[in-house]
C-alpha cells in the first residue's frame, strides 16, 4: 500500500463512519428506517481522496 493509498484509506474510513452515524441519527429522529451501505460510502470517498492525494503528493504514489 502506498503512502497515498494509506492516507486515502484512513480519511475515507473516518468520513464513512461519521457520515453513517449522522445519517442514521437523522433517520432515527425522523422515525425512518435507513439502510446504509457503508462500503459504498467508503469506496466513493476513497477514490476521490486517492485522486486528490496523488495529485497533491505525487511522491506518495507507488
Beta strands, then each sheet from edge to edge (+ up, - down):
end
